[in-house]
Amino acid sequence: MRSLLLGLLLLPAIAVGAAADSSGAKADERLAAGKQLAMARSKGNCLACHTIADGELPGNIGPPLIYMQQRVPDRAQLRAQIWDATIRNPDSRMPPFGRHRILSETEIDLIVDYVHSL
């Protein structure tokens, strides 16, 4: 009886642990998908202008994508920049990925997740 009661008491803790593992795995999948989009020459193509730590043949027109959480703590601001950089800077060379529908809403969100993690 005592072990049954102990098992019932531990059940919520086990469920919470499993949920945390699942959400962690989903976050890792989102980061991997965002990285793939950011590096893809036919999609985000961030490497055309930005240096990214493990990117091949990076450009140097834009700032390096490092310390992004410290540089842009507000994810919404980072998303707005990727959506349409000309809103903050009309002379920006960065393509308006959202406004011109170069990337979908989902793709932009995945790239924001990845870039914000750098």
Steps between C-alpha positions, in 0.01 A plus 500: 500500500780738592681446165173556311447829681859605436460409131185713475678792664792478255281471189459879449878552533567232238246659265658844544845356428376330183333822385821695561698246296244521221501880491880502505509263204249718313710810571809321365306401187388861448857626539627241251228591250570871547871446449438304183281781362747772603789319332309398186611705201152461349307612809621723785850531359618685812857400412493719192540804727569378854765296673358210699732292718489177300387639164704447186598791276331775705451853377598816683241755383289453813609469862614159627220302658653454845376576852153551356310463827709778651490720188130452432330376818153557354420214260219706346752766398722235338199355319399845375855551368487175306143567383592841353825675595401808298250599769785595737744594225356596159849463348552146630644248257333216686216352297153534653456124540143520629366794304625353171390149603849360458439306820174381654389604849608159632839522333559846645407376847744208469781731386424740786523209746838400356652848464382601846678194641837612361 
